[in-house]
Amino acid sequence: MLTQLIVIIVFLWAGMILGISFLESWAKFHAPSLTRPIGLDVGRTVFNYFHKVQTVLALLVIALIIFASVSFEIYLMLGGLILILCIQSIWLLPRLNERVSIIIAGDQSPPSFVHAFYGMVEIAKFILLCVSGIILTF
């Protein structure tokens, strides 16, 4: 029963990443009436709230895994997810928020790899969630 609940949470989390990181964040910049600064401000707000939700989901999965019988692989994958979430929340999001503030203020933000790196770890997090969910299912 606990394992099934973990699977539901993991796939819900993966679905949220698809919807927010891979769909909403790209789609809003194709709206012709949405300016870049407003789109960035909306994105900043969405991702800050999304990371709070992801933190709650991670804590919930941790709490459930403590009482569930899962393999060592799942513990490793959960550790990877937590590491990625910490890197995003502690290092990447603040840097991206700074860049958004600079652009909204009308200044030019210097080139940076932070956004691309955020995208790469977001893909890694999505893959870890999907693989974890599949392993837990069987």
A tleap script that builds the chain and sets N, CA, C and O, in Angstrom:
source leaprc.protein.ff14SB
mol = sequence {
  NMET LEU THR GLN LEU ILE VAL ILE ILE VAL
  PHE LEU TRP ALA GLY MET ILE LEU GLY ILE
  SER PHE LEU GLU SER TRP ALA LYS PHE HIE
  ALA PRO SER LEU THR ARG PRO ILE GLY LEU
  ASP VAL GLY ARG THR VAL PHE ASN TYR PHE
  HIE LYS VAL GLN THR VAL LEU ALA LEU LEU
  VAL ILE ALA LEU ILE ILE PHE ALA SER VAL
  SER PHE GLU ILE TYR LEU MET LEU GLY GLY
  LEU ILE LEU ILE LEU CYS ILE GLN SER ILE
  TRP LEU LEU PRO ARG LEU ASN GLU ARG VAL
  SER ILE ILE ILE ALA GLY ASP GLN SER PRO
  PRO SER PHE VAL HIE ALA PHE TYR GLY MET
  VAL GLU ILE ALA LYS PHE ILE LEU LEU CYS
  VAL SER GLY ILE ILE LEU THR CPHE
}
set mol.1.N position { 0.823 -1.209 0.000 }
set mol.1.CA position { 0.000 0.000 0.000 }
set mol.1.C position { 0.864 1.268 0.000 }
set mol.1.O position { 0.600 2.199 -0.761 }
set mol.2.N position { 1.894 1.301 0.854 }
set mol.2.CA position { 2.759 2.481 0.903 }
set mol.2.C position { 3.523 2.643 -0.406 }
set mol.2.O position { 3.693 3.754 -0.908 }
set mol.3.N position { 3.978 1.523 -0.947 }
set mol.3.CA position { 4.706 1.577 -2.215 }
set mol.3.C position { 3.814 2.132 -3.318 }
set mol.3.O position { 4.279 2.916 -4.145 }
set mol.4.N position { 2.562 1.747 -3.346 }
set mol.4.CA position { 1.633 2.259 -4.365 }
set mol.4.C position { 1.435 3.772 -4.211 }
set mol.4.O position { 1.334 4.497 -5.201 }
set mol.5.N position { 1.383 4.227 -2.988 }
set mol.5.CA position { 1.238 5.660 -2.732 }
set mol.5.C position { 2.490 6.413 -3.193 }
set mol.5.O position { 2.394 7.504 -3.755 }
set mol.6.N position { 3.659 5.823 -2.951 }
set mol.6.CA position { 4.902 6.436 -3.420 }
set mol.6.C position { 4.906 6.522 -4.939 }
set mol.6.O position { 5.308 7.540 -5.502 }
set mol.7.N position { 4.461 5.459 -5.607 }
set mol.7.CA position { 4.400 5.452 -7.077 }
set mol.7.C position { 3.495 6.577 -7.573 }
set mol.7.O position { 3.842 7.284 -8.519 }
set mol.8.N position { 2.357 6.742 -6.947 }
set mol.8.CA position { 1.426 7.810 -7.343 }
set mol.8.C position { 2.091 9.173 -7.200 }
set mol.8.O position { 2.010 10.003 -8.105 }
set mol.9.N position { 2.742 9.404 -6.074 }
set mol.9.CA position { 3.395 10.694 -5.830 }
set mol.9.C position { 4.516 10.932 -6.830 }
set mol.9.O position { 4.648 12.027 -7.375 }
set mol.10.N position { 5.327 9.897 -7.072 }
set mol.10.CA position { 6.462 10.022 -7.992 }
set mol.10.C position { 5.984 10.358 -9.404 }
set mol.10.O position { 6.551 11.237 -10.053 }
set mol.11.N position { 4.950 9.671 -9.884 }
set mol.11.CA position { 4.457 9.962 -11.235 }
set mol.11.C position { 3.700 11.297 -11.288 }
set mol.11.O position { 3.737 11.975 -12.315 }
set mol.12.N position { 3.030 11.681 -10.225 }
set mol.12.CA position { 2.413 13.006 -10.155 }
set mol.12.C position { 3.489 14.084 -10.265 }
set mol.12.O position { 3.343 15.051 -11.012 }
set mol.13.N position { 4.559 13.902 -9.517 }
set mol.13.CA position { 5.691 14.829 -9.536 }
set mol.13.C position { 6.293 14.908 -10.941 }
set mol.13.O position { 6.558 15.999 -11.446 }
set mol.14.N position { 6.506 13.758 -11.565 }
set mol.14.CA position { 7.049 13.737 -12.930 }
set mol.14.C position { 6.109 14.464 -13.897 }
set mol.14.O position { 6.562 15.203 -14.771 }
set mol.15.N position { 4.815 14.253 -13.738 }
set mol.15.CA position { 3.833 14.933 -14.578 }
set mol.15.C position { 3.842 16.437 -14.384 }
set mol.15.O position { 3.658 17.199 -15.334 }
set mol.16.N position { 4.059 16.857 -13.146 }
set mol.16.CA position { 4.142 18.292 -12.878 }
set mol.16.C position { 5.369 18.900 -13.562 }
set mol.16.O position { 5.312 20.015 -14.081 }
set mol.17.N position { 6.470 18.161 -13.557 }
set mol.17.CA position { 7.667 18.646 -14.253 }
set mol.17.C position { 7.386 18.790 -15.744 }
set mol.17.O position { 7.764 19.786 -16.362 }
set mol.18.N position { 6.717 17.783 -16.321 }
set mol.18.CA position { 6.359 17.885 -17.742 }
set mol.18.C position { 5.501 19.112 -18.001 }
set mol.18.O position { 5.746 19.865 -18.944 }
set mol.19.N position { 4.500 19.308 -17.164 }
set mol.19.CA position { 3.555 20.401 -17.375 }
set mol.19.C position { 4.153 21.777 -17.155 }
set mol.19.O position { 3.859 22.713 -17.899 }
set mol.20.N position { 4.986 21.904 -16.142 }
set mol.20.CA position { 5.515 23.232 -15.806 }
set mol.20.C position { 6.838 23.500 -16.504 }
set mol.20.O position { 6.975 24.500 -17.209 }
set mol.21.N position { 7.805 22.626 -16.318 }
set mol.21.CA position { 9.147 22.890 -16.856 }
set mol.21.C position { 9.229 22.726 -18.362 }
set mol.21.O position { 9.932 23.481 -19.034 }
set mol.22.N position { 8.513 21.742 -18.899 }
set mol.22.CA position { 8.671 21.439 -20.316 }
set mol.22.C position { 7.531 21.955 -21.187 }
set mol.22.O position { 7.626 21.893 -22.413 }
set mol.23.N position { 6.467 22.458 -20.593 }
set mol.23.CA position { 5.368 22.973 -21.407 }
set mol.23.C position { 5.090 24.445 -21.089 }
set mol.23.O position { 5.208 25.302 -21.964 }
set mol.24.N position { 4.727 24.733 -19.858 }
set mol.24.CA position { 4.352 26.109 -19.491 }
set mol.24.C position { 5.490 27.082 -19.718 }
set mol.24.O position { 5.288 28.166 -20.266 }
set mol.25.N position { 6.690 26.698 -19.298 }
set mol.25.CA position { 7.803 27.641 -19.380 }
set mol.25.C position { 8.139 28.008 -20.828 }
set mol.25.O position { 8.584 29.125 -21.090 }
set mol.26.N position { 7.935 27.099 -21.755 }
set mol.26.CA position { 8.200 27.398 -23.164 }
set mol.26.C position { 6.998 28.047 -23.839 }
set mol.26.O position { 7.157 28.957 -24.653 }
set mol.27.N position { 5.805 27.586 -23.508 }
set mol.27.CA position { 4.600 28.062 -24.195 }
set mol.27.C position { 4.332 29.537 -23.937 }
set mol.27.O position { 3.878 30.248 -24.833 }
set mol.28.N position { 4.608 30.005 -22.724 }
set mol.28.CA position { 4.268 31.404 -22.410 }
set mol.28.C position { 5.029 32.391 -23.281 }
set mol.28.O position { 4.540 33.493 -23.531 }
set mol.29.N position { 6.215 32.019 -23.747 }
set mol.29.CA position { 6.987 32.937 -24.576 }
set mol.29.C position { 6.530 32.947 -26.032 }
set mol.29.O position { 7.073 33.691 -26.849 }
set mol.30.N position { 5.536 32.125 -26.359 }
set mol.30.CA position { 4.943 32.157 -27.696 }
set mol.30.C position { 3.646 32.959 -27.723 }
set mol.30.O position { 3.017 33.095 -28.772 }
set mol.31.N position { 3.248 33.490 -26.560 }
set mol.31.CA position { 2.066 34.355 -26.511 }
set mol.31.C position { 2.473 35.730 -27.033 }
set mol.31.O position { 3.331 36.384 -26.441 }
set mol.32.N position { 1.873 36.173 -28.124 }
set mol.32.CA position { 2.327 37.422 -28.754 }
set mol.32.C position { 2.152 38.661 -27.879 }
set mol.32.O position { 2.894 39.629 -28.048 }
set mol.33.N position { 1.209 38.662 -26.964 }
set mol.33.CA position { 0.989 39.862 -26.158 }
set mol.33.C position { 1.783 39.865 -24.852 }
set mol.33.O position { 1.723 40.839 -24.101 }
set mol.34.N position { 2.513 38.811 -24.575 }
set mol.34.CA position { 3.269 38.708 -23.322 }
set mol.34.C position { 4.694 39.186 -23.555 }
set mol.34.O position { 5.438 38.588 -24.333 }
set mol.35.N position { 5.068 40.262 -22.881 }
set mol.35.CA position { 6.426 40.779 -23.037 }
set mol.35.C position { 7.426 39.871 -22.314 }
set mol.35.O position { 7.064 39.126 -21.403 }
set mol.36.N position { 8.665 39.949 -22.730 }
set mol.36.CA position { 9.705 39.114 -22.111 }
set mol.36.C position { 9.828 39.369 -20.608 }
set mol.36.O position { 9.856 38.403 -19.846 }
set mol.37.N position { 9.905 40.630 -20.139 }
set mol.37.CA position { 10.004 40.848 -18.692 }
set mol.37.C position { 8.812 40.277 -17.912 }
set mol.37.O position { 8.996 39.711 -16.834 }
set mol.38.N position { 7.611 40.421 -18.439 }
set mol.38.CA position { 6.439 39.875 -17.742 }
set mol.38.C position { 6.481 38.352 -17.760 }
set mol.38.O position { 6.185 37.712 -16.751 }
set mol.39.N position { 6.846 37.768 -18.896 }
set mol.39.CA position { 6.967 36.318 -18.972 }
set mol.39.C position { 8.000 35.782 -17.997 }
set mol.39.O position { 7.782 34.752 -17.359 }
set mol.40.N position { 9.122 36.476 -17.880 }
set mol.40.CA position { 10.162 36.066 -16.931 }
set mol.40.C position { 9.684 36.209 -15.488 }
set mol.40.O position { 9.978 35.362 -14.645 }
set mol.41.N position { 8.948 37.284 -15.208 }
set mol.41.CA position { 8.425 37.481 -13.858 }
set mol.41.C position { 7.409 36.404 -13.497 }
set mol.41.O position { 7.413 35.890 -12.379 }
set mol.42.N position { 6.536 36.063 -14.451 }
set mol.42.CA position { 5.571 34.978 -14.228 }
set mol.42.C position { 6.311 33.664 -14.026 }
set mol.42.O position { 5.983 32.896 -13.121 }
set mol.43.N position { 7.308 33.404 -14.867 }
set mol.43.CA position { 8.094 32.174 -14.743 }
set mol.43.C position { 8.795 32.084 -13.401 }
set mol.43.O position { 8.814 31.023 -12.776 }
set mol.44.N position { 9.367 33.183 -12.960 }
set mol.44.CA position { 10.039 33.206 -11.658 }
set mol.44.C position { 9.061 32.851 -10.547 }
set mol.44.O position { 9.380 32.056 -9.663 }
set mol.45.N position { 7.881 33.435 -10.590 }
set mol.45.CA position { 6.871 33.162 -9.572 }
set mol.45.C position { 6.423 31.710 -9.615 }
set mol.45.O position { 6.328 31.057 -8.575 }
set mol.46.N position { 6.147 31.201 -10.811 }
set mol.46.CA position { 5.698 29.817 -10.966 }
set mol.46.C position { 6.766 28.854 -10.448 }
set mol.46.O position { 6.448 27.936 -9.693 }
set mol.47.N position { 8.012 29.045 -10.837 }
set mol.47.CA position { 9.066 28.115 -10.430 }
set mol.47.C position { 9.368 28.203 -8.934 }
set mol.47.O position { 9.709 27.193 -8.318 }
set mol.48.N position { 9.249 29.385 -8.342 }
set mol.48.CA position { 9.445 29.475 -6.892 }
set mol.48.C position { 8.359 28.695 -6.146 }
set mol.48.O position { 8.656 27.984 -5.186 }
set mol.49.N position { 7.120 28.825 -6.577 }
set mol.49.CA position { 6.039 28.040 -5.958 }
set mol.49.C position { 6.189 26.555 -6.264 }
set mol.49.O position { 5.959 25.707 -5.403 }
set mol.50.N position { 6.579 26.252 -7.504 }
set mol.50.CA position { 6.746 24.857 -7.899 }
set mol.50.C position { 7.814 24.167 -7.047 }
set mol.50.O position { 7.662 23.001 -6.684 }
set mol.51.N position { 8.871 24.872 -6.735 }
set mol.51.CA position { 9.911 24.263 -5.899 }
set mol.51.C position { 9.433 24.038 -4.472 }
set mol.51.O position { 9.869 23.096 -3.811 }
set mol.52.N position { 8.558 24.880 -4.002 }
set mol.52.CA position { 7.964 24.629 -2.674 }
set mol.52.C position { 7.108 23.361 -2.712 }
set mol.52.O position { 7.154 22.549 -1.788 }
set mol.53.N position { 6.335 23.197 -3.772 }
set mol.53.CA position { 5.511 21.992 -3.925 }
set mol.53.C position { 6.404 20.763 -4.048 }
set mol.53.O position { 6.119 19.729 -3.445 }
set mol.54.N position { 7.481 20.866 -4.822 }
set mol.54.CA position { 8.395 19.731 -4.980 }
set mol.54.C position { 9.055 19.363 -3.658 }
set mol.54.O position { 9.284 18.184 -3.388 }
set mol.55.N position { 9.360 20.346 -2.842 }
set mol.55.CA position { 9.948 20.070 -1.529 }
set mol.55.C position { 8.964 19.296 -0.662 }
set mol.55.O position { 9.352 18.362 0.040 }
set mol.56.N position { 7.706 19.676 -0.709 }
set mol.56.CA position { 6.675 18.952 0.048 }
set mol.56.C position { 6.548 17.519 -0.481 }
set mol.56.O position { 6.459 16.576 0.305 }
set mol.57.N position { 6.540 17.355 -1.788 }
set mol.57.CA position { 6.456 16.014 -2.370 }
set mol.57.C position { 7.670 15.170 -1.973 }
set mol.57.O position { 7.524 13.991 -1.647 }
set mol.58.N position { 8.855 15.760 -1.997 }
set mol.58.CA position { 10.070 15.037 -1.608 }
set mol.58.C position { 9.994 14.612 -0.140 }
set mol.58.O position { 10.335 13.477 0.194 }
set mol.59.N position { 9.551 15.511 0.732 }
set mol.59.CA position { 9.418 15.163 2.147 }
set mol.59.C position { 8.390 14.063 2.356 }
set mol.59.O position { 8.574 13.184 3.198 }
set mol.60.N position { 7.323 14.113 1.599 }
set mol.60.CA position { 6.292 13.077 1.684 }
set mol.60.C position { 6.842 11.723 1.239 }
set mol.60.O position { 6.592 10.705 1.883 }
set mol.61.N position { 7.586 11.715 0.142 }
set mol.61.CA position { 8.191 10.465 -0.337 }
set mol.61.C position { 9.191 9.938 0.692 }
set mol.61.O position { 9.225 8.736 0.959 }
set mol.62.N position { 9.991 10.808 1.260 }
set mol.62.CA position { 10.947 10.379 2.292 }
set mol.62.C position { 10.218 9.751 3.471 }
set mol.62.O position { 10.606 8.689 3.957 }
set mol.63.N position { 9.169 10.407 3.921 }
set mol.63.CA position { 8.404 9.884 5.065 }
set mol.63.C position { 7.807 8.519 4.749 }
set mol.63.O position { 7.814 7.628 5.598 }
set mol.64.N position { 7.295 8.350 3.547 }
set mol.64.CA position { 6.692 7.065 3.170 }
set mol.64.C position { 7.735 5.974 2.985 }
set mol.64.O position { 7.507 4.821 3.350 }
set mol.65.N position { 8.879 6.340 2.417 }
set mol.65.CA position { 9.927 5.340 2.170 }
set mol.65.C position { 10.493 4.798 3.479 }
set mol.65.O position { 10.941 3.653 3.538 }
set mol.66.N position { 10.473 5.604 4.504 }
set mol.66.CA position { 10.959 5.142 5.814 }
set mol.66.C position { 10.175 3.917 6.269 }
set mol.66.O position { 10.733 3.012 6.889 }
set mol.67.N position { 8.897 3.892 5.963 }
set mol.67.CA position { 8.029 2.805 6.425 }
set mol.67.C position { 7.758 1.745 5.362 }
set mol.67.O position { 7.183 0.699 5.663 }
set mol.68.N position { 8.164 2.004 4.133 }
set mol.68.CA position { 7.926 1.047 3.045 }
set mol.68.C position { 9.162 0.171 2.852 }
set mol.68.O position { 10.270 0.526 3.253 }
set mol.69.N position { 8.942 -0.950 2.242 }
set mol.69.CA position { 10.035 -1.854 1.918 }
set mol.69.C position { 10.437 -1.598 0.471 }
set mol.69.O position { 9.764 -2.036 -0.462 }
set mol.70.N position { 11.547 -0.880 0.300 }
set mol.70.CA position { 12.013 -0.550 -1.043 }
set mol.70.C position { 13.467 -0.978 -1.200 }
set mol.70.O position { 14.175 -1.196 -0.217 }
set mol.71.N position { 13.896 -1.094 -2.446 }
set mol.71.CA position { 15.253 -1.541 -2.733 }
set mol.71.C position { 16.268 -0.417 -2.497 }
set mol.71.O position { 15.923 0.759 -2.382 }
set mol.72.N position { 17.522 -0.834 -2.432 }
set mol.72.CA position { 18.611 0.124 -2.267 }
set mol.72.C position { 18.663 1.091 -3.450 }
set mol.72.O position { 19.022 2.256 -3.280 }
set mol.73.N position { 18.307 0.615 -4.651 }
set mol.73.CA position { 18.281 1.467 -5.845 }
set mol.73.C position { 17.369 2.666 -5.638 }
set mol.73.O position { 17.692 3.787 -6.032 }
set mol.74.N position { 16.237 2.414 -5.020 }
set mol.74.CA position { 15.268 3.496 -4.781 }
set mol.74.C position { 15.853 4.527 -3.813 }
set mol.74.O position { 15.673 5.730 -3.999 }
set mol.75.N position { 16.548 4.055 -2.790 }
set mol.75.CA position { 17.195 4.998 -1.879 }
set mol.75.C position { 18.231 5.851 -2.617 }
set mol.75.O position { 18.334 7.053 -2.371 }
set mol.76.N position { 18.991 5.235 -3.513 }
set mol.76.CA position { 19.974 5.983 -4.296 }
set mol.76.C position { 19.296 7.012 -5.204 }
set mol.76.O position { 19.738 8.157 -5.300 }
set mol.77.N position { 18.223 6.589 -5.866 }
set mol.77.CA position { 17.511 7.507 -6.755 }
set mol.77.C position { 16.880 8.652 -5.963 }
set mol.77.O position { 16.901 9.801 -6.403 }
set mol.78.N position { 16.328 8.340 -4.810 }
set mol.78.CA position { 15.764 9.391 -3.962 }
set mol.78.C position { 16.863 10.357 -3.519 }
set mol.78.O position { 16.655 11.570 -3.478 }
set mol.79.N position { 18.021 9.813 -3.192 }
set mol.79.CA position { 19.149 10.677 -2.836 }
set mol.79.C position { 19.517 11.602 -3.985 }
set mol.79.O position { 19.804 12.780 -3.774 }
set mol.80.N position { 19.508 11.065 -5.205 }
set mol.80.CA position { 19.780 11.893 -6.377 }
set mol.80.C position { 18.739 12.982 -6.569 }
set mol.80.O position { 19.068 14.124 -6.893 }
set mol.81.N position { 17.481 12.619 -6.367 }
set mol.81.CA position { 16.393 13.608 -6.479 }
set mol.81.C position { 16.556 14.722 -5.450 }
set mol.81.O position { 16.409 15.903 -5.767 }
set mol.82.N position { 16.858 14.333 -4.222 }
set mol.82.CA position { 17.026 15.324 -3.156 }
set mol.82.C position { 18.220 16.225 -3.459 }
set mol.82.O position { 18.152 17.438 -3.259 }
set mol.83.N position { 19.311 15.633 -3.940 }
set mol.83.CA position { 20.490 16.420 -4.300 }
set mol.83.C position { 20.148 17.431 -5.397 }
set mol.83.O position { 20.506 18.604 -5.296 }
set mol.84.N position { 19.461 16.979 -6.433 }
set mol.84.CA position { 19.072 17.882 -7.527 }
set mol.84.C position { 18.163 18.991 -7.014 }
set mol.84.O position { 18.349 20.159 -7.354 }
set mol.85.N position { 17.193 18.632 -6.206 }
set mol.85.CA position { 16.263 19.631 -5.669 }
set mol.85.C position { 17.005 20.667 -4.818 }
set mol.85.O position { 16.701 21.858 -4.874 }
set mol.86.N position { 17.969 20.206 -4.038 }
set mol.86.CA position { 18.771 21.136 -3.224 }
set mol.86.C position { 19.615 22.052 -4.099 }
set mol.86.O position { 19.685 23.255 -3.849 }
set mol.87.N position { 20.258 21.494 -5.125 }
set mol.87.CA position { 21.062 22.309 -6.042 }
set mol.87.C position { 20.184 23.364 -6.708 }
set mol.87.O position { 20.571 24.527 -6.821 }
set mol.88.N position { 18.995 22.942 -7.149 }
set mol.88.CA position { 18.097 23.891 -7.800 }
set mol.88.C position { 17.632 24.969 -6.829 }
set mol.88.O position { 17.652 26.154 -7.161 }
set mol.89.N position { 17.222 24.573 -5.653 }
set mol.89.CA position { 16.646 25.519 -4.695 }
set mol.89.C position { 17.684 26.442 -4.071 }
set mol.89.O position { 17.422 27.627 -3.862 }
set mol.90.N position { 18.856 25.903 -3.774 }
set mol.90.CA position { 19.861 26.687 -3.049 }
set mol.90.C position { 20.779 27.474 -3.979 }
set mol.90.O position { 21.187 28.587 -3.646 }
set mol.91.N position { 21.108 26.911 -5.138 }
set mol.91.CA position { 22.075 27.563 -6.008 }
set mol.91.C position { 21.459 28.103 -7.301 }
set mol.91.O position { 21.659 29.271 -7.634 }
set mol.92.N position { 20.719 27.276 -8.028 }
set mol.92.CA position { 20.259 27.680 -9.356 }
set mol.92.C position { 19.123 28.703 -9.331 }
set mol.92.O position { 19.197 29.725 -10.013 }
set mol.93.N position { 18.076 28.436 -8.552 }
set mol.93.CA position { 16.941 29.379 -8.536 }
set mol.93.C position { 17.351 30.785 -8.105 }
set mol.93.O position { 16.936 31.749 -8.747 }
set mol.94.N position { 18.142 30.944 -7.051 }
set mol.94.CA position { 18.559 32.316 -6.703 }
set mol.94.C position { 19.324 33.014 -7.836 }
set mol.94.O position { 19.141 34.211 -8.058 }
set mol.95.N position { 20.179 32.273 -8.550 }
set mol.95.CA position { 20.919 32.869 -9.672 }
set mol.95.C position { 19.962 33.266 -10.806 }
set mol.95.O position { 20.086 34.341 -11.392 }
set mol.96.N position { 19.020 32.387 -11.096 }
set mol.96.CA position { 18.042 32.705 -12.145 }
set mol.96.C position { 17.161 33.882 -11.732 }
set mol.96.O position { 16.833 34.733 -12.559 }
set mol.97.N position { 16.783 33.931 -10.475 }
set mol.97.CA position { 15.982 35.061 -9.980 }
set mol.97.C position { 16.742 36.383 -10.115 }
set mol.97.O position { 16.151 37.410 -10.451 }
set mol.98.N position { 18.058 36.355 -9.851 }
set mol.98.CA position { 18.880 37.554 -10.025 }
set mol.98.C position { 18.869 38.013 -11.478 }
set mol.98.O position { 18.739 39.204 -11.762 }
set mol.99.N position { 19.006 37.052 -12.399 }
set mol.99.CA position { 19.014 37.382 -13.826 }
set mol.99.C position { 17.676 37.996 -14.252 }
set mol.99.O position { 17.640 38.962 -15.015 }
set mol.100.N position { 16.582 37.422 -13.751 }
set mol.100.CA position { 15.255 37.955 -14.078 }
set mol.100.C position { 15.119 39.385 -13.550 }
set mol.100.O position { 14.599 40.258 -14.246 }
set mol.101.N position { 15.578 39.621 -12.343 }
set mol.101.CA position { 15.500 40.974 -11.763 }
set mol.101.C position { 16.278 41.976 -12.600 }
set mol.101.O position { 15.829 43.105 -12.796 }
set mol.102.N position { 17.438 41.573 -13.092 }
set mol.102.CA position { 18.251 42.458 -13.937 }
set mol.102.C position { 17.507 42.792 -15.235 }
set mol.102.O position { 17.490 43.946 -15.665 }
set mol.103.N position { 16.898 41.786 -15.851 }
set mol.103.CA position { 16.183 41.997 -17.119 }
set mol.103.C position { 14.933 42.849 -16.897 }
set mol.103.O position { 14.641 43.741 -17.694 }
set mol.104.N position { 14.193 42.577 -15.814 }
set mol.104.CA position { 12.992 43.366 -15.523 }
set mol.104.C position { 13.354 44.828 -15.268 }
set mol.104.O position { 12.590 45.731 -15.609 }
set mol.105.N position { 14.525 45.056 -14.667 }
set mol.105.CA position { 14.976 46.433 -14.408 }
set mol.105.C position { 15.411 47.142 -15.686 }
set mol.105.O position { 15.700 48.338 -15.661 }
set mol.106.N position { 15.462 46.414 -16.807 }
set mol.106.CA position { 15.810 47.025 -18.081 }
set mol.106.C position { 17.279 46.916 -18.436 }
set mol.106.O position { 17.714 47.451 -19.457 }
set mol.107.N position { 18.049 46.228 -17.603 }
set mol.107.CA position { 19.472 46.059 -17.888 }
set mol.107.C position { 19.706 44.780 -18.668 }
set mol.107.O position { 18.813 43.943 -18.805 }
set mol.108.N position { 20.912 44.643 -19.175 }
set mol.108.CA position { 21.297 43.450 -19.917 }
set mol.108.C position { 21.994 42.486 -18.956 }
set mol.108.O position { 22.937 42.855 -18.257 }
set mol.109.N position { 21.516 41.265 -18.939 }
set mol.109.CA position { 22.121 40.240 -18.094 }
set mol.109.C position { 23.269 39.587 -18.853 }
set mol.109.O position { 23.119 39.248 -20.027 }
set mol.110.N position { 24.419 39.405 -18.192 }
set mol.110.CA position { 25.546 38.779 -18.898 }
set mol.110.C position { 25.246 37.325 -19.236 }
set mol.110.O position { 24.436 36.691 -18.560 }
set mol.111.N position { 25.887 36.789 -20.268 }
set mol.111.CA position { 25.665 35.387 -20.638 }
set mol.111.C position { 25.978 34.463 -19.449 }
set mol.111.O position { 26.873 34.733 -18.649 }
set mol.112.N position { 25.218 33.375 -19.362 }
set mol.112.CA position { 25.390 32.444 -18.252 }
set mol.112.C position { 24.930 31.054 -18.671 }
set mol.112.O position { 24.047 30.907 -19.516 }
set mol.113.N position { 25.538 30.044 -18.071 }
set mol.113.CA position { 25.160 28.660 -18.329 }
set mol.113.C position { 24.092 28.178 -17.357 }
set mol.113.O position { 23.623 27.045 -17.471 }
set mol.114.N position { 23.701 29.018 -16.402 }
set mol.114.CA position { 22.814 28.609 -15.311 }
set mol.114.C position { 21.479 28.086 -15.834 }
set mol.114.O position { 20.995 27.063 -15.350 }
set mol.115.N position { 20.884 28.751 -16.794 }
set mol.115.CA position { 19.583 28.326 -17.309 }
set mol.115.C position { 19.692 26.968 -17.995 }
set mol.115.O position { 18.839 26.102 -17.798 }
set mol.116.N position { 20.728 26.782 -18.792 }
set mol.116.CA position { 20.930 25.493 -19.470 }
set mol.116.C position { 21.189 24.387 -18.449 }
set mol.116.O position { 20.671 23.280 -18.591 }
set mol.117.N position { 21.982 24.676 -17.428 }
set mol.117.CA position { 22.264 23.678 -16.402 }
set mol.117.C position { 20.988 23.328 -15.635 }
set mol.117.O position { 20.758 22.164 -15.305 }
set mol.118.N position { 20.160 24.335 -15.354 }
set mol.118.CA position { 18.874 24.077 -14.697 }
set mol.118.C position { 18.042 23.103 -15.533 }
set mol.118.O position { 17.463 22.156 -15.001 }
set mol.119.N position { 17.989 23.338 -16.829 }
set mol.119.CA position { 17.237 22.462 -17.726 }
set mol.119.C position { 17.781 21.043 -17.727 }
set mol.119.O position { 17.015 20.079 -17.748 }
set mol.120.N position { 19.102 20.913 -17.704 }
set mol.120.CA position { 19.705 19.573 -17.699 }
set mol.120.C position { 19.376 18.804 -16.421 }
set mol.120.O position { 19.044 17.620 -16.471 }
set mol.121.N position { 19.469 19.481 -15.282 }
set mol.121.CA position { 19.161 18.768 -14.037 }
set mol.121.C position { 17.659 18.525 -13.905 }
set mol.121.O position { 17.243 17.592 -13.218 }
set mol.122.N position { 16.859 19.339 -14.543 }
set mol.122.CA position { 15.413 19.104 -14.558 }
set mol.122.C position { 15.093 17.838 -15.352 }
set mol.122.O position { 14.223 17.057 -14.967 }
set mol.123.N position { 15.796 17.645 -16.450 }
set mol.123.CA position { 15.635 16.417 -17.236 }
set mol.123.C position { 16.096 15.214 -16.415 }
set mol.123.O position { 15.432 14.177 -16.403 }
set mol.124.N position { 17.226 15.351 -15.733 }
set mol.124.CA position { 17.730 14.260 -14.893 }
set mol.124.C position { 16.729 13.916 -13.790 }
set mol.124.O position { 16.501 12.744 -13.487 }
set mol.125.N position { 16.140 14.946 -13.198 }
set mol.125.CA position { 15.148 14.720 -12.139 }
set mol.125.C position { 13.930 13.995 -12.693 }
set mol.125.O position { 13.406 13.081 -12.056 }
set mol.126.N position { 13.482 14.394 -13.862 }
set mol.126.CA position { 12.344 13.737 -14.504 }
set mol.126.C position { 12.645 12.265 -14.767 }
set mol.126.O position { 11.815 11.397 -14.497 }
set mol.127.N position { 13.827 11.992 -15.292 }
set mol.127.CA position { 14.218 10.602 -15.574 }
set mol.127.C position { 14.292 9.790 -14.285 }
set mol.127.O position { 13.794 8.665 -14.237 }
set mol.128.N position { 14.900 10.339 -13.250 }
set mol.128.CA position { 14.978 9.633 -11.963 }
set mol.128.C position { 13.585 9.320 -11.417 }
set mol.128.O position { 13.350 8.227 -10.900 }
set mol.129.N position { 12.677 10.263 -11.531 }
set mol.129.CA position { 11.316 10.032 -11.053 }
set mol.129.C position { 10.638 8.920 -11.849 }
set mol.129.O position { 10.010 8.036 -11.266 }
set mol.130.N position { 10.757 8.955 -13.164 }
set mol.130.CA position { 10.114 7.936 -14.003 }
set mol.130.C position { 10.707 6.554 -13.747 }
set mol.130.O position { 9.969 5.578 -13.613 }
set mol.131.N position { 12.023 6.467 -13.678 }
set mol.131.CA position { 12.670 5.172 -13.432 }
set mol.131.C position { 12.297 4.655 -12.049 }
set mol.131.O position { 12.012 3.468 -11.883 }
set mol.132.N position { 12.296 5.538 -11.059 }
set mol.132.CA position { 11.881 5.124 -9.702 }
set mol.132.C position { 10.463 4.593 -9.701 }
set mol.132.O position { 10.180 3.551 -9.109 }
set mol.133.N position { 9.576 5.309 -10.361 }
set mol.133.CA position { 8.178 4.876 -10.426 }
set mol.133.C position { 8.024 3.529 -11.109 }
set mol.133.O position { 7.234 2.692 -10.671 }
set mol.134.N position { 8.772 3.320 -12.176 }
set mol.134.CA position { 8.699 2.038 -12.891 }
set mol.134.C position { 9.234 0.906 -12.010 }
set mol.134.O position { 8.609 -0.151 -11.913 }
set mol.135.N position { 10.382 1.120 -11.371 }
set mol.135.CA position { 10.953 0.101 -10.502 }
set mol.135.C position { 9.998 -0.227 -9.349 }
set mol.135.O position { 9.812 -1.394 -9.006 }
set mol.136.N position { 9.409 0.786 -8.765 }
set mol.136.CA position { 8.483 0.573 -7.645 }
set mol.136.C position { 7.207 -0.149 -8.085 }
set mol.136.O position { 6.564 -0.827 -7.283 }
set mol.137.N position { 6.851 -0.002 -9.343 }
set mol.137.CA position { 5.631 -0.634 -9.854 }
set mol.137.C position { 5.793 -2.144 -9.982 }
set mol.137.O position { 4.837 -2.897 -9.798 }
set mol.138.N position { 7.010 -2.580 -10.299 }
set mol.138.CA position { 7.229 -4.019 -10.544 }
set mol.138.C position { 7.948 -4.696 -9.434 }
set mol.138.O position { 8.199 -5.899 -9.504 }
savepdb mol mol.pdb
quit
